[in-house]
Amino acid sequence: MNPPDAAAFLLHLRECPELMEAAAPHGQYLTGADYDQRLEDRHLCLRCGAGARNAFTAETDIGLRWLDLCNACSYEIRKVNTVSSGFYYGRLPS
């Protein structure tokens, strides 16, 4: 099964941010160590289900949320998410 269209996927996440796991409450910031730990925890890509290699956070009405993506989906999301992202890029594991 193919993953959903990248633009439609982003719109869906904006409408249903509860699909993403909570990262931090409003007003709390994450550190590089938080992103590193997220990657070490081995999550699945929210778009296609493959192993996530990138951890992002998204600003939503309900606080910061994790967006875990594989490399291919990260690339597709970056292509369509160029105007006003609201997504913060995490760190790739070394």
Residue, then its C-alpha position, 0 to 999 in steps of 0.5 A: m500500500n502506498p503512503p498518502d499524498a504528502a500534502a493531504f497527509l499534512l492537512h490531515l495532521r493539522e486537522c487531527p494533531e492528536l494522531m501525533e504523540a505529545a512532545a511537550p506542553h505549551g511553552q516548553y521547549l525541547t533540547g537536542a537530547d530530546y530529539d536524540q532520545r526520540l530517535e533512539d526509541r525507534h518509532l515508526c514513520l507516521r506516514c508509511g509505517a517504515g522505521a523512522r529516521n527523522a524526528f520532527t515536532a509540530e506546533t499545534d493547538i494542543g501543544l508540540r507533537w512528535l512527527d516521526l518520519c522515514n527518510a523517503c517520507s521526510y523528503e516528500i514532506r519537505k517538498v510540499n511544506t515550504v511556505s509555512s511549516g510549523f515543523y521543526y527538524g530533529r537530528l538524524p542518528s549518527 
